Amino acid sequence: MSNNINNLATTISANNSSNNRTGSWFEKMAEAWGAALDKQADNIVTQSEQLVDGAETPQQITRLSAESMRMGFLSNSAHTSINSVGTSLETLARKQ
């Protein structure tokens, strides 16, 4: 799990340094979550292709299941963090 968080932090800093487009940190966070989800989807596709090639061993099936569960975790985490920050920003805007 900490590896995924480190990857997300790396993605955020890479987006900040390489992206000339102006945008809020909230947009950058959403873009970083999107990039992390894209990367995880690529991992799932890679695992799936190995199954299609005939490597239908319990180990391969278990790895695919684990990658799918990780995708669900990342997706839920992305939704929760974006929703929480959005709600906080909305509350902050109302108080000003």
TAHUBEL-V461974 format. One record per residue. N is the residue number from 0. RES is the residue in one small letter. SS is DSSP state (A for helix, B for strand, O for the rest). Layout:
n = {N;N}
res = {RES;RES}
ss = {SS;SS}
This chain:
n = {0;1;2;3;4;5;6;7;8;9;10;11;12;13;14;15;16;17;18;19;20;21;22;23;24;25;26;27;28;29;30;31;32;33;34;35;36;37;38;39;40;41;42;43;44;45;46;47;48;49;50;51;52;53;54;55;56;57;58;59;60;61;62;63;64;65;66;67;68;69;70;71;72;73;74;75;76;77;78;79;80;81;82;83;84;85;86;87;88;89;90;91;92;93;94;95}
res = {m;s;n;n;i;n;n;l;a;t;t;i;s;a;n;n;s;s;n;n;r;t;g;s;w;f;e;k;m;a;e;a;w;g;a;a;l;d;k;q;a;d;n;i;v;t;q;s;e;q;l;v;d;g;a;e;t;p;q;q;i;t;r;l;s;a;e;s;m;r;m;g;f;l;s;n;s;a;h;t;s;i;n;s;v;g;t;s;l;e;t;l;a;r;k;q}
ss = {O;A;A;A;A;A;A;A;A;A;A;A;A;A;A;A;A;A;O;O;O;O;O;O;A;A;A;A;A;A;A;A;A;A;A;A;A;A;A;A;A;A;A;A;A;A;A;A;A;A;A;A;O;O;O;O;O;A;A;A;A;A;A;A;A;A;A;A;A;A;A;A;A;A;A;A;A;A;A;A;A;A;A;A;A;A;A;A;A;A;A;A;A;A;A;O}
